[in-house]
């Protein structure tokens, strides 16, 4: 043991002697590691800060300790009495509405919110101008709106609007709505009013898509009381059909969005780190090559192989620790500057915090990468034969890597894989990423090997410049592997992102609008059905219309097993979560194919039967004859599944995962949902006519919705592209390192060529031809990798239809190739500038 | 606590006992027979000079004696250690404890000072007095003012003196010197050889010297000749 301890001490001492000469040779090593780790640390820290912030502000965001939501209906007397007994109770109602100017001008889709006298239970509603009191008298016929509402309608405070059957006055602008975030994604600006005012509009009708939220401030503030309340509500009112949310997770949709965006950005950072790992490996290879003399001297003097390995692994760990420490410091500070912007965007006060978890994950990735990518060159260096000192020329023969180094390398890569699964919300996302990167590595290494072979074959077919260039590709010590890997990985990432973004853009702006209707209309009362249909058909440019009943319900049980006890795959978890739209129909829906089982007769009037989305049924392991119980309007409704359908949600047409047979839902209070397809000329007439004739019906222009989604995707895409620049920069660093490592050989070659009479331009053309060939092949292969990766992502993970975009691929491949050539040209020009025949004199 | 040395298999007065040693190396051009049945016995304290033309196998013989390469066939027993029974770590331990080597190109560790270079063999043996002993022997070779200088700051002769000090600091029974004056001018070379013979004689160190210089070889007690892998006395 003392001998082992002595060896470790000696190794540390000798490692320090090696390092004290300075870190000049480690710039690329440090930078490559720093870039990847700082990205992962910053993204992880920011996500954790935002999620923590949501959690700490949970009560304010939610508007209480708990939010109990009902759709279509209010609480019964018994339910309300129970809730009031738990603490202070406040009711808020929300729905989407169409608001219009009193002069019959523009109409606007808005998010209506009706409050009571106790609102807000937590935080402050800030209005401009401020209201002196919230007495009921002050709130009659009054609305408070967001600034965007006024801007879009071209109105000012004090002017009037039409909402349903009522004419209301804009009293103030909402400066801050404390519970805004709890509502999740908003389709339109906020318009706030009292409960009485909402009822005066005539929009509050049975079956309307209205959400009634009951917010409570509990008497007992302990966390356990929240769990007890949830359990008691489920026990006392098992069929109420309400959604329970508490302050510990006030805005799950926002939290999930933050986590998912954070995950994607982390994976981009991880790609940068992986590319950086190649640079790390190259830097260590170059360093150990310079140290081969020292290594062989140590071995001649009697140093064991293990000691040699320890000396350099300690150096690598020390340098990695330095880079990672700096990266973690920067990575934990950066979010402090960004969180303010995000808090402003989300309209909640949020303080920058410190979370050690993401930093530990980033450090884990960093160390595993640094050690994993250096084991191969270190293992080879440790195997260096000390006999080479007698030959006075250090050979670069490839020796095998000892088993211990391979084992450590494998462990490090397993750590990286394990951390990927740890940070990923869904295992399949982690698996896709790991498979993609691993596949890219394998293919690119094979490409480099094939490239060397191809170059060897092509030599006789080229002239002087071409022959020299091709020989450089397969000469000993060629950097072709590093060049292909660094260029390839970044091009693969760029082309993957470009193809995914291109596919989304294509679907959003071209494919989807071609198939999608012009308008969706919701909250059509049954007695308005004929009038509305007549109106739509009367519009010049009318193409088509579809109208179906619509209700909402949540899954209570499958085959009698409660929903909470059922484990589902993450890609269909949305179906079991919260409430779903559902419908009833006597005939099979137009937009889906029955794949298994018979449809019920058109005059069927028996016990409820159900038609289900085949994919969801497969995910739940359902068979024909199984049952599903849903809570609809506060009552459990159990139906036997008699057939499955293939549903195309991307068609833009009306589709429901669950379709019931008509009885008994046809007798329940509900509204109708319609899609209307019109020519462009007919859209404006339809929009203005529908709002004025049917003020209770909300119409959503599909192009506007696509535009909103497109803007969000753009912002998301910009964040992804910004971080992908880190990967591209890392790959340029790696490329620069590969060029630098071969610098000495090239300068020597250039000196000999100059001595023989070659001009500088000719020498440059040899080097550029070499990199043109290598870079082009690497870019093409990785463009194909990116194309395949985008296919796997879109068709596999996102279950959408992939389209090959040759222009996008060509642009990303050529762009990367151009970047490679520019870097190589600049590097060579600078190197050749200093070449003199003095180099030959030293020989 | 200094590390214990490798226990010799058979204690003997011979420091080198090579019997019918053949070395064949494979290369792209085919197999090369470098040493052809070399027999060599060296007693303790002897000074052996080996001369021969380039490519005759002199350096290969030295590498076999140093345990840096393994013989294809034949017996190699150095200072009582049968190399065929030693692992790579065993050979490393042998070099640490029993051998000092001086190279033509000095081969000092560039990132270590003169003192650190000389102390290195003792540090590898975990000798607690490594730096004191290194200082002492650097004084013997006349470099007390150069303790903290790096190799790049020393002349060729000074570097070779540091290399010599490093080779002898652990008082090894055997010194191998491969063209120790090859990169030095004549005067400096003579000074180095005077030091080699002086220091080794005082310590009773067995010297095995490879040289092109016949005059230098004749300063040794025995002169051997090598040609085409065959050793003659």
Interface residues (C-beta under 8 A of the other chain):
Chain A: X2 X3 X6 X10 X13 X14 X17 X18 X20 X21 X293 X294 X296 X297 X298 X299 X300 X301 X302 X303 X304 X305 X306 X307 X385 X386 X387 X389 X390 X391 X392
Chain B: X1 X3 X59 X62 X63 X66 X68 X69 X88 X89 X92 X93 X94 X95 X96 X97 X99 X101 X103 X104 X105 X107 X108 X109 X110 X111 X112 X116 X120 X121 X123 X124 X125 X126 X166 X178
